[in-house]
Amino acid sequence: MKKNFSKIAKTIGVKFNNEDLLKQAMVHRSYLNEHPKFELDQNERLEFLGDAVLELIVTEYLYKGYPNPEGELTNWRASLVNSRMLSKIGESIGIDDVLYLSRGEEKDTGKARQAILANAFEALIGAIYLDRGWDAAKNFIHRFVLTELPEILDKKLYLDPKSNLQELTQEKIGITPIYRVLSESGPDHAKNFEIGVFLKNNKIGQGSGSSKQEAQEEAARNALENEGWK
């Protein structure tokens, strides 16, 4: 199936001099395992470059725009550049439609796909930087990443989900959430925990993970969504 790179280029407002850089940003290494004669390399080197460009531009923006302490700025930056945020932005601009993936990766829609989308988004930044330079990369990041900051600050999404949920429940109803293990399965080396988060006896969220901490964070995130606080 032919991939429409002109569409994503139009969406992001970047006209590439070398369209192969845009295409390479979308090549996951799994695709090359099945297509070893493909004309382009995988995107990990571009991702490496894009990650550095993204972090510096976001850091510069926060440093110049806000007088807050280093710890707060670090948390804000982490909220802007984590894989959950980058995969969401990547999906919104159509990266999912132009990824080169193996048949197995094509079927995966969970956390593995989220990581692939986030990495491709960083690779795209690297491609823009190489093809069009610093200013073009900066404009792209300002348009698609830094525009997320007002919502992050307004809804305090820079807090980890558990801290965010606790702060909101105490502020709104004066109750601290409680986490309970609903079930656990699997051998010791590959446990899976299912955890619910409760306000008194009312379950407001549920999550799973390979550790209790991971499952609690997922449950808190689910609760924030269920309560309309995120």
SVG drawing of the C-alpha trace seen along z (x, -y; Angstrom):
<svg xmlns="http://www.w3.org/2000/svg" viewBox="-19 -35 41 54">
<polyline fill="none" stroke="black" stroke-width="0.4" points="0.0,0.0 1.4,-3.4 2.0,-5.8 0.8,-9.4 3.8,-11.4 2.6,-14.6 -0.4,-14.6 1.6,-14.5 4.0,-17.1 1.1,-19.3 -0.4,-18.7 2.8,-19.7 3.5,-22.6 7.0,-21.4 8.1,-21.1 11.1,-18.7 13.9,-19.3 14.9,-15.6 11.6,-13.6 13.7,-10.5 14.5,-12.0 10.7,-12.2 10.3,-8.6 13.2,-7.3 11.8,-8.9 8.9,-6.4 11.0,-3.2 10.8,-1.0 13.6,1.6 11.1,4.4 10.2,3.5 13.8,4.1 13.8,7.6 11.1,8.5 12.3,6.2 16.1,6.3 16.5,4.7 14.4,1.6 16.2,-1.4 16.2,-3.4 17.7,-2.7 15.6,-2.5 14.8,-5.6 16.8,-5.2 19.6,-7.6 17.1,-10.3 15.3,-9.6 18.5,-10.1 19.0,-13.4 15.4,-14.5 15.3,-13.7 18.2,-16.1 16.7,-18.9 13.3,-18.5 14.7,-18.6 16.8,-21.7 14.0,-23.7 11.5,-22.8 14.1,-23.6 15.0,-27.0 11.3,-27.9 10.6,-27.0 13.8,-28.8 13.1,-32.0 9.3,-32.0 9.0,-31.0 10.8,-32.1 9.9,-28.9 12.4,-26.7 14.4,-24.0 12.4,-21.2 9.1,-22.5 10.5,-23.2 11.9,-19.7 8.4,-18.2 6.8,-20.4 9.4,-19.4 8.9,-15.7 5.1,-16.1 5.8,-17.6 8.3,-15.1 7.2,-11.7 6.1,-8.9 2.4,-9.2 2.3,-12.9 4.5,-12.4 2.5,-9.4 -0.7,-11.4 0.7,-14.3 2.2,-11.8 -1.2,-10.2 -2.9,-13.5 -0.7,-14.5 -1.1,-11.2 2.2,-9.3 0.3,-6.1 -0.7,-6.1 2.8,-6.3 4.8,-4.0 6.8,-1.2 6.2,1.7 6.5,5.5 3.3,7.5 3.6,8.3 4.1,4.7 1.2,3.6 -1.2,5.6 0.0,4.3 -2.1,1.4 -0.9,1.3 2.1,-0.3 4.5,1.0 2.7,-1.0 2.7,-4.1 6.5,-3.8 6.9,-3.4 4.8,-6.5 6.7,-8.5 10.0,-7.4 8.9,-8.2 7.8,-11.7 11.3,-12.3 12.8,-11.0 10.5,-13.4 12.0,-16.3 15.5,-15.0 14.5,-14.8 13.1,-18.4 16.3,-19.6 18.6,-18.0 16.5,-19.1 15.3,-22.5 17.5,-23.6 17.0,-24.8 14.3,-27.4 12.1,-25.0 12.5,-22.4 11.8,-25.1 8.6,-26.3 7.4,-22.7 8.0,-22.0 6.3,-25.3 3.3,-24.5 2.7,-20.9 4.4,-20.3 4.5,-23.6 0.9,-24.3 0.1,-21.5 1.7,-23.3 -1.3,-25.5 -3.5,-22.4 -0.7,-20.6 -0.4,-23.6 -4.1,-24.1 -4.9,-20.5 -1.6,-19.9 -0.7,-17.0 2.9,-17.6 2.2,-15.7 2.4,-11.9 -1.1,-10.4 -1.2,-9.3 -0.1,-12.7 -2.5,-14.4 -5.4,-12.3 -4.7,-12.6 -4.4,-16.4 -7.7,-16.7 -9.7,-14.3 -8.5,-16.1 -9.3,-19.5 -12.7,-18.6 -14.1,-16.1 -11.6,-15.9 -10.9,-12.2 -7.6,-10.4 -7.8,-7.6 -7.0,-4.0 -5.4,-1.4 -6.4,2.2 -5.0,5.3 -7.9,6.9 -6.0,9.8 -2.5,10.9 -1.5,13.5 1.5,15.1 4.8,16.5 7.1,14.6 9.3,13.3 6.3,12.1 3.6,11.0 0.6,9.0 -1.2,6.9 -4.8,5.6 -5.4,2.7 -8.4,0.6 -8.4,-2.9 -11.3,-3.7 -12.8,-6.7 -14.2,-5.0 -15.9,-2.0 -16.5,-3.5 -14.1,-2.3 -13.3,-5.1 -10.5,-3.6 -8.7,-0.4 -5.3,0.5 -2.9,3.3 0.9,3.6 3.9,5.7 4.4,4.1 2.1,2.7 3.5,-0.8 2.8,-0.6 -0.7,0.8 -1.5,-2.0 -0.4,-4.7 -2.5,-3.2 -5.5,-3.0 -5.0,-6.7 -4.8,-7.7 -8.0,-5.8 -9.7,-7.4 -8.7,-10.9 -10.3,-10.1 -13.4,-8.6 -14.0,-11.6 -13.4,-14.0 -10.4,-15.6 -8.0,-14.9"/>
</svg>
